[in-house]
Amino acid sequence: MKTQTKFAALALGSFLVISGLMGLALPGCASKLDSSGVYAQTNGGGMFLFTVDKTLVDSKDTLTAFVTWEYQNRATISAVIPNVTKIADTIREQAPTYFTNAYQLRGAYLASFANNAASQTVASNNLAASVQTINALAMSAGQLTNSLSLK
């Protein structure tokens, strides 16, 4: 499991670097955000919140696809690679809590804009850490799915 954790950390780091570079390289994306909505920089949103929301949606889609794939192939997978079934079961058990926490931290992040800059920093760091955990889990599951082929 330590190898999976290291892989997840590496994958997450790569994702964050690529996401950050894409955000810088594609300024047109920012212009597509609703400037009067939650992603307005003055409302505490901006690209950070957009990236958080996109990561949460994409991660949920990836995790759902993984556990669905595992369920549909459970007999074969558990016979050949039982650890995949254990990982899928862990995701089913833990992911709802991870997402609940992330959405609560998202709310705290938005609320922090009524306070001072220090609370914004703490809130954004907490939110980023929560989303990183979810994204690492999703990326690991996606990579695992892509690396396996059932015969």
VEXKOLVEX-269259 format. One line per field, with one value per residue: x, y, z of N, C-alpha, C in turn; residue number from 1. Coordinates in nm, 3 decimals, always signed. Example, Ala and Ser with C-alpha at 12.3 -4.5 7.8 and 13.67 -1.06 7.14 Angstrom:
n.x	c(+1.319 | +1.285) .
n.y	c(-0.569 | -0.225) .
n.z	c(+0.780 | +0.708) .
ca.x	c(+1.230 | +1.367) .
ca.y	c(-0.450 | -0.106) .
ca.z	c(+0.780 | +0.714) .
c.x	c(+1.320 | +1.290) .
c.y	c(-0.330 | +0.003) .
c.z	c(+0.780 | +0.787) .
drenlo	c(1 | 2) .
//
This chain:
n.x	c(+0.082 | +0.207 | +0.346 | +0.137 | +0.045 | +0.265 | +0.262 | +0.014 | +0.062 | +0.261 | +0.122 | -0.079 | +0.072 | +0.175 | -0.064 | -0.152 | +0.052 | +0.028 | -0.237 | -0.211 | -0.035 | -0.192 | -0.394 | -0.253 | -0.162 | -0.388 | -0.558 | -0.803 | -0.992 | -1.058 | -1.210 | -1.447 | -1.584 | -1.859 | -1.871 | -2.029 | -2.112 | -2.047 | -1.783 | -1.663 | -1.391 | -1.405 | -1.593 | -1.462 | -1.417 | -1.302 | -1.035 | -0.925 | -1.142 | -1.300 | -1.129 | -1.120 | -1.394 | -1.422 | -1.232 | -1.345 | -1.585 | -1.483 | -1.328 | -1.523 | -1.664 | -1.463 | -1.410 | -1.662 | -1.684 | -1.474 | -1.552 | -1.787 | -1.697 | -1.537 | -1.736 | -1.893 | -1.717 | -1.646 | -1.631 | -1.431 | -1.219 | -1.181 | -1.095 | -0.859 | -0.710 | -0.728 | -0.677 | -0.770 | -1.043 | -1.055 | -0.961 | -1.165 | -1.381 | -1.294 | -1.297 | -1.573 | -1.657 | -1.516 | -1.514 | -1.763 | -1.747 | -1.511 | -1.591 | -1.805 | -1.666 | -1.500 | -1.686 | -1.791 | -1.562 | -1.527 | -1.743 | -1.665 | -1.437 | -1.545 | -1.692 | -1.487 | -1.406 | -1.539 | -1.402 | -1.068 | -0.749 | -0.581 | -0.756 | -0.862 | -0.641 | -0.593 | -0.837 | -0.832 | -0.606 | -0.686 | -0.903 | -0.774 | -0.607 | -0.796 | -0.924 | -0.706 | -0.660 | -0.890 | -0.860 | -0.620 | -0.695 | -0.885 | -0.725 | -0.547 | -0.724 | -0.820 | -0.582 | -0.521 | -0.738 | -0.689 | -0.449 | -0.500 | -0.608 | -0.867 | -0.910) .
n.y	c(-0.119 | +0.118 | +0.180 | +0.244 | +0.473 | +0.642 | +0.657 | +0.779 | +1.028 | +1.126 | +1.132 | +1.315 | +1.544 | +1.588 | +1.635 | +1.873 | +2.051 | +2.046 | +2.136 | +2.392 | +2.507 | +2.491 | +2.666 | +2.904 | +2.910 | +2.912 | +3.162 | +3.226 | +3.055 | +3.161 | +3.380 | +3.265 | +3.209 | +3.286 | +3.608 | +3.733 | +3.545 | +3.274 | +3.228 | +3.468 | +3.679 | +3.877 | +3.777 | +3.585 | +3.366 | +3.288 | +3.140 | +2.947 | +2.841 | +2.752 | +2.552 | +2.380 | +2.300 | +2.177 | +1.972 | +1.822 | +1.733 | +1.591 | +1.400 | +1.261 | +1.149 | +0.981 | +0.806 | +0.690 | +0.560 | +0.378 | +0.216 | +0.113 | -0.028 | -0.218 | -0.350 | -0.460 | -0.645 | -0.801 | -1.076 | -1.190 | -1.012 | -1.025 | -1.285 | -1.290 | -1.052 | -0.966 | -0.739 | -0.518 | -0.530 | -0.485 | -0.221 | -0.092 | -0.138 | +0.008 | +0.264 | +0.292 | +0.298 | +0.516 | +0.743 | +0.897 | +1.039 | +1.186 | +1.354 | +1.492 | +1.630 | +1.789 | +1.955 | +2.090 | +2.226 | +2.382 | +2.554 | +2.683 | +2.808 | +2.995 | +3.146 | +3.254 | +3.486 | +3.694 | +3.746 | +3.795 | +3.808 | +3.607 | +3.406 | +3.337 | +3.223 | +2.996 | +2.864 | +2.822 | +2.660 | +2.434 | +2.350 | +2.296 | +2.083 | +1.888 | +1.847 | +1.759 | +1.509 | +1.369 | +1.387 | +1.249 | +0.993 | +0.943 | +0.963 | +0.753 | +0.537 | +0.563 | +0.526 | +0.266 | +0.128 | +0.176 | +0.041 | -0.226 | -0.519 | -0.725 | -1.067) .
n.z	c(+0.000 | +0.053 | -0.178 | -0.347 | -0.219 | -0.252 | -0.530 | -0.567 | -0.448 | -0.617 | -0.859 | -0.793 | -0.742 | -0.998 | -1.135 | -1.011 | -1.083 | -1.363 | -1.386 | -1.278 | -1.463 | -1.691 | -1.620 | -1.623 | -1.885 | -2.038 | -2.058 | -2.163 | -2.055 | -1.808 | -1.885 | -1.956 | -1.731 | -1.521 | -1.441 | -1.255 | -1.085 | -0.851 | -0.912 | -0.940 | -0.885 | -0.687 | -0.516 | -0.382 | -0.529 | -0.824 | -1.022 | -0.850 | -0.698 | -0.910 | -1.014 | -0.794 | -0.781 | -1.033 | -1.009 | -0.801 | -0.922 | -1.145 | -1.010 | -0.867 | -1.081 | -1.187 | -0.970 | -0.941 | -1.187 | -1.158 | -0.931 | -1.032 | -1.257 | -1.121 | -0.973 | -1.178 | -1.276 | -1.066 | -0.980 | -1.142 | -1.095 | -0.812 | -0.791 | -0.936 | -0.883 | -0.588 | -0.432 | -0.572 | -0.543 | -0.268 | -0.261 | -0.405 | -0.233 | -0.012 | -0.120 | -0.166 | +0.096 | +0.217 | +0.044 | +0.041 | +0.286 | +0.247 | +0.035 | +0.153 | +0.356 | +0.194 | +0.061 | +0.280 | +0.364 | +0.139 | +0.162 | +0.399 | +0.305 | +0.122 | +0.305 | +0.450 | +0.329 | +0.435 | +0.654 | +0.777 | +0.595 | +0.693 | +0.779 | +0.536 | +0.411 | +0.571 | +0.534 | +0.254 | +0.232 | +0.382 | +0.228 | -0.017 | +0.060 | +0.126 | -0.121 | -0.266 | -0.149 | -0.229 | -0.507 | -0.544 | -0.471 | -0.671 | -0.901 | -0.859 | -0.866 | -1.128 | -1.273 | -1.196 | -1.306 | -1.577 | -1.609 | -1.585 | -1.749 | -1.824 | -1.896) .
ca.x	c(+0.000 | +0.295 | +0.376 | +0.019 | +0.042 | +0.367 | +0.214 | -0.093 | +0.123 | +0.328 | +0.018 | -0.143 | +0.165 | +0.177 | -0.191 | -0.157 | +0.143 | -0.033 | -0.354 | -0.164 | +0.018 | -0.304 | -0.461 | -0.172 | -0.146 | -0.516 | -0.632 | -0.939 | -1.082 | -1.106 | -1.311 | -1.570 | -1.651 | -1.959 | -1.807 | -2.120 | -2.147 | -1.961 | -1.644 | -1.612 | -1.278 | -1.444 | -1.674 | -1.379 | -1.409 | -1.190 | -0.987 | -0.904 | -1.269 | -1.337 | -1.047 | -1.170 | -1.521 | -1.397 | -1.162 | -1.442 | -1.675 | -1.406 | -1.289 | -1.642 | -1.690 | -1.360 | -1.433 | -1.785 | -1.651 | -1.390 | -1.626 | -1.882 | -1.617 | -1.499 | -1.857 | -1.934 | -1.618 | -1.604 | -1.595 | -1.300 | -1.118 | -1.150 | -1.023 | -0.727 | -0.640 | -0.818 | -0.652 | -0.853 | -1.173 | -1.038 | -0.952 | -1.299 | -1.462 | -1.247 | -1.350 | -1.717 | -1.674 | -1.455 | -1.534 | -1.869 | -1.697 | -1.416 | -1.663 | -1.878 | -1.568 | -1.455 | -1.790 | -1.797 | -1.445 | -1.554 | -1.829 | -1.582 | -1.349 | -1.623 | -1.727 | -1.367 | -1.385 | -1.598 | -1.307 | -0.938 | -0.666 | -0.527 | -0.857 | -0.871 | -0.528 | -0.619 | -0.949 | -0.791 | -0.513 | -0.766 | -0.980 | -0.681 | -0.563 | -0.908 | -0.942 | -0.589 | -0.684 | -0.991 | -0.803 | -0.520 | -0.772 | -0.943 | -0.619 | -0.498 | -0.827 | -0.818 | -0.459 | -0.536 | -0.831 | -0.623 | -0.335 | -0.547 | -0.693 | -0.926 | -0.919) .
ca.y	c(+0.000 | +0.233 | +0.212 | +0.312 | +0.606 | +0.721 | +0.682 | +0.877 | +1.157 | +1.169 | +1.164 | +1.437 | +1.655 | +1.611 | +1.695 | +2.012 | +2.129 | +2.058 | +2.222 | +2.528 | +2.554 | +2.511 | +2.788 | +3.016 | +2.906 | +2.927 | +3.270 | +3.229 | +2.981 | +3.252 | +3.469 | +3.190 | +3.199 | +3.389 | +3.707 | +3.778 | +3.429 | +3.230 | +3.227 | +3.605 | +3.697 | +3.961 | +3.697 | +3.483 | +3.250 | +3.289 | +3.013 | +2.847 | +2.775 | +2.681 | +2.431 | +2.293 | +2.241 | +2.087 | +1.855 | +1.741 | +1.668 | +1.492 | +1.292 | +1.180 | +1.071 | +0.878 | +0.707 | +0.618 | +0.469 | +0.271 | +0.120 | +0.048 | -0.126 | -0.325 | -0.425 | -0.537 | -0.750 | -0.840 | -1.218 | -1.210 | -0.929 | -1.076 | -1.411 | -1.267 | -0.942 | -0.932 | -0.605 | -0.421 | -0.534 | -0.417 | -0.078 | -0.046 | -0.136 | +0.121 | +0.385 | +0.297 | +0.330 | +0.643 | +0.856 | +0.990 | +1.127 | +1.279 | +1.456 | +1.575 | +1.721 | +1.885 | +2.055 | +2.173 | +2.316 | +2.478 | +2.656 | +2.760 | +2.892 | +3.110 | +3.227 | +3.320 | +3.616 | +3.796 | +3.764 | +3.852 | +3.732 | +3.488 | +3.301 | +3.294 | +3.135 | +2.870 | +2.800 | +2.774 | +2.547 | +2.318 | +2.305 | +2.238 | +1.954 | +1.795 | +1.816 | +1.680 | +1.372 | +1.311 | +1.376 | +1.142 | +0.869 | +0.927 | +0.937 | +0.616 | +0.445 | +0.573 | +0.463 | +0.122 | +0.080 | +0.181 | -0.050 | -0.365 | -0.569 | -0.854 | -1.159) .
ca.z	c(+0.000 | +0.054 | -0.317 | -0.399 | -0.160 | -0.320 | -0.665 | -0.559 | -0.421 | -0.740 | -0.957 | -0.749 | -0.766 | -1.143 | -1.172 | -0.966 | -1.167 | -1.495 | -1.372 | -1.260 | -1.591 | -1.783 | -1.578 | -1.669 | -2.030 | -2.105 | -1.995 | -2.217 | -1.967 | -1.704 | -1.940 | -1.973 | -1.603 | -1.497 | -1.353 | -1.150 | -1.004 | -0.743 | -0.954 | -0.948 | -0.794 | -0.574 | -0.425 | -0.323 | -0.616 | -0.918 | -1.077 | -0.744 | -0.670 | -1.032 | -1.019 | -0.687 | -0.822 | -1.147 | -0.957 | -0.726 | -1.018 | -1.221 | -0.919 | -0.840 | -1.202 | -1.197 | -0.865 | -0.976 | -1.297 | -1.105 | -0.848 | -1.122 | -1.333 | -1.030 | -0.940 | -1.295 | -1.300 | -0.931 | -0.968 | -1.204 | -1.027 | -0.678 | -0.806 | -0.996 | -0.815 | -0.478 | -0.377 | -0.643 | -0.475 | -0.139 | -0.287 | -0.442 | -0.111 | +0.068 | -0.183 | -0.137 | +0.238 | +0.259 | -0.046 | +0.081 | +0.393 | +0.185 | -0.041 | +0.250 | +0.416 | +0.092 | +0.039 | +0.400 | +0.358 | +0.032 | +0.223 | +0.493 | +0.223 | +0.075 | +0.422 | +0.503 | +0.265 | +0.521 | +0.763 | +0.737 | +0.500 | +0.758 | +0.777 | +0.396 | +0.384 | +0.640 | +0.467 | +0.122 | +0.252 | +0.424 | +0.112 | -0.114 | +0.113 | +0.114 | -0.263 | -0.306 | -0.104 | -0.318 | -0.640 | -0.542 | -0.470 | -0.805 | -0.999 | -0.835 | -0.916 | -1.273 | -1.321 | -1.174 | -1.407 | -1.708 | -1.616 | -1.580 | -1.857 | -1.787 | -2.010) .
c.x	c(+0.086 | +0.330 | +0.258 | +0.011 | +0.145 | +0.322 | +0.106 | -0.037 | +0.191 | +0.226 | -0.052 | -0.055 | +0.170 | +0.049 | -0.196 | -0.066 | +0.081 | -0.154 | -0.313 | -0.110 | -0.093 | -0.379 | -0.386 | -0.167 | -0.276 | -0.600 | -0.775 | -1.037 | -1.141 | -1.216 | -1.445 | -1.645 | -1.749 | -1.903 | -1.900 | -2.157 | -2.044 | -1.814 | -1.586 | -1.503 | -1.319 | -1.531 | -1.593 | -1.362 | -1.285 | -1.152 | -0.964 | -1.032 | -1.318 | -1.261 | -1.090 | -1.298 | -1.502 | -1.329 | -1.257 | -1.535 | -1.601 | -1.366 | -1.408 | -1.674 | -1.591 | -1.382 | -1.558 | -1.759 | -1.569 | -1.471 | -1.734 | -1.812 | -1.582 | -1.622 | -1.900 | -1.840 | -1.570 | -1.558 | -1.456 | -1.191 | -1.081 | -1.075 | -0.879 | -0.646 | -0.728 | -0.796 | -0.736 | -0.991 | -1.165 | -1.032 | -1.090 | -1.389 | -1.423 | -1.300 | -1.498 | -1.742 | -1.630 | -1.489 | -1.649 | -1.824 | -1.599 | -1.488 | -1.743 | -1.784 | -1.524 | -1.560 | -1.810 | -1.680 | -1.460 | -1.641 | -1.752 | -1.488 | -1.425 | -1.660 | -1.607 | -1.343 | -1.451 | -1.504 | -1.177 | -0.861 | -0.611 | -0.628 | -0.878 | -0.761 | -0.550 | -0.730 | -0.909 | -0.694 | -0.588 | -0.845 | -0.890 | -0.636 | -0.674 | -0.928 | -0.826 | -0.606 | -0.781 | -0.932 | -0.699 | -0.588 | -0.829 | -0.837 | -0.561 | -0.596 | -0.828 | -0.697 | -0.467 | -0.628 | -0.763 | -0.510 | -0.375 | -0.625 | -0.740 | -0.938 | -1.038) .
c.y	c(+0.125 | +0.276 | +0.287 | +0.455 | +0.696 | +0.754 | +0.789 | +1.017 | +1.213 | +1.211 | +1.295 | +1.557 | +1.689 | +1.680 | +1.842 | +2.101 | +2.152 | +2.150 | +2.368 | +2.586 | +2.578 | +2.639 | +2.912 | +3.024 | +2.932 | +3.038 | +3.281 | +3.157 | +3.073 | +3.342 | +3.397 | +3.173 | +3.314 | +3.488 | +3.755 | +3.664 | +3.398 | +3.233 | +3.367 | +3.623 | +3.778 | +3.887 | +3.586 | +3.362 | +3.250 | +3.149 | +2.907 | +2.770 | +2.696 | +2.549 | +2.332 | +2.223 | +2.142 | +1.959 | +1.764 | +1.666 | +1.559 | +1.373 | +1.201 | +1.093 | +0.955 | +0.768 | +0.625 | +0.518 | +0.350 | +0.169 | +0.048 | -0.062 | -0.245 | -0.412 | -0.514 | -0.654 | -0.813 | -0.985 | -1.243 | -1.136 | -0.988 | -1.209 | -1.389 | -1.163 | -0.894 | -0.793 | -0.498 | -0.415 | -0.464 | -0.266 | -0.022 | -0.038 | -0.021 | +0.252 | +0.400 | +0.342 | +0.473 | +0.764 | +0.949 | +1.088 | +1.229 | +1.390 | +1.548 | +1.677 | +1.828 | +1.994 | +2.145 | +2.273 | +2.418 | +2.591 | +2.744 | +2.855 | +3.016 | +3.203 | +3.305 | +3.457 | +3.729 | +3.828 | +3.822 | +3.758 | +3.605 | +3.374 | +3.250 | +3.195 | +2.999 | +2.794 | +2.745 | +2.657 | +2.421 | +2.261 | +2.237 | +2.099 | +1.849 | +1.751 | +1.733 | +1.534 | +1.301 | +1.288 | +1.264 | +1.006 | +0.841 | +0.895 | +0.797 | +0.514 | +0.446 | +0.505 | +0.312 | +0.061 | +0.073 | +0.079 | -0.198 | -0.401 | -0.708 | -0.940 | -1.248) .
c.z	c(+0.000 | -0.088 | -0.378 | -0.346 | -0.228 | -0.461 | -0.663 | -0.534 | -0.545 | -0.844 | -0.921 | -0.776 | -0.913 | -1.187 | -1.133 | -1.048 | -1.303 | -1.489 | -1.358 | -1.389 | -1.691 | -1.748 | -1.624 | -1.820 | -2.104 | -2.042 | -2.046 | -2.128 | -1.861 | -1.757 | -1.960 | -1.842 | -1.587 | -1.395 | -1.242 | -1.055 | -0.898 | -0.781 | -0.972 | -0.844 | -0.671 | -0.474 | -0.360 | -0.411 | -0.702 | -0.961 | -0.969 | -0.719 | -0.791 | -1.040 | -0.913 | -0.732 | -0.936 | -1.099 | -0.880 | -0.820 | -1.094 | -1.134 | -0.889 | -0.960 | -1.214 | -1.094 | -0.892 | -1.087 | -1.247 | -1.025 | -0.930 | -1.202 | -1.244 | -0.998 | -1.055 | -1.323 | -1.169 | -0.920 | -1.024 | -1.128 | -0.891 | -0.684 | -0.852 | -0.919 | -0.699 | -0.418 | -0.446 | -0.579 | -0.340 | -0.157 | -0.321 | -0.319 | -0.020 | +0.011 | -0.153 | +0.006 | +0.270 | +0.173 | -0.004 | +0.191 | +0.336 | +0.111 | +0.051 | +0.313 | +0.316 | +0.070 | +0.161 | +0.401 | +0.246 | +0.085 | +0.320 | +0.418 | +0.175 | +0.190 | +0.474 | +0.442 | +0.342 | +0.637 | +0.710 | +0.645 | +0.563 | +0.756 | +0.634 | +0.363 | +0.447 | +0.568 | +0.331 | +0.133 | +0.293 | +0.307 | +0.010 | -0.068 | +0.099 | -0.031 | -0.315 | -0.267 | -0.197 | -0.456 | -0.648 | -0.546 | -0.609 | -0.908 | -0.982 | -0.890 | -1.068 | -1.334 | -1.307 | -1.279 | -1.544 | -1.720 | -1.616 | -1.704 | -1.816 | -1.911 | -1.995) .
drenlo	c(1 | 2 | 3 | 4 | 5 | 6 | 7 | 8 | 9 | 10 | 11 | 12 | 13 | 14 | 15 | 16 | 17 | 18 | 19 | 20 | 21 | 22 | 23 | 24 | 25 | 26 | 27 | 28 | 29 | 30 | 31 | 32 | 33 | 34 | 35 | 36 | 37 | 38 | 39 | 40 | 41 | 42 | 43 | 44 | 45 | 46 | 47 | 48 | 49 | 50 | 51 | 52 | 53 | 54 | 55 | 56 | 57 | 58 | 59 | 60 | 61 | 62 | 63 | 64 | 65 | 66 | 67 | 68 | 69 | 70 | 71 | 72 | 73 | 74 | 75 | 76 | 77 | 78 | 79 | 80 | 81 | 82 | 83 | 84 | 85 | 86 | 87 | 88 | 89 | 90 | 91 | 92 | 93 | 94 | 95 | 96 | 97 | 98 | 99 | 100 | 101 | 102 | 103 | 104 | 105 | 106 | 107 | 108 | 109 | 110 | 111 | 112 | 113 | 114 | 115 | 116 | 117 | 118 | 119 | 120 | 121 | 122 | 123 | 124 | 125 | 126 | 127 | 128 | 129 | 130 | 131 | 132 | 133 | 134 | 135 | 136 | 137 | 138 | 139 | 140 | 141 | 142 | 143 | 144 | 145 | 146 | 147 | 148 | 149 | 150 | 151) .
//
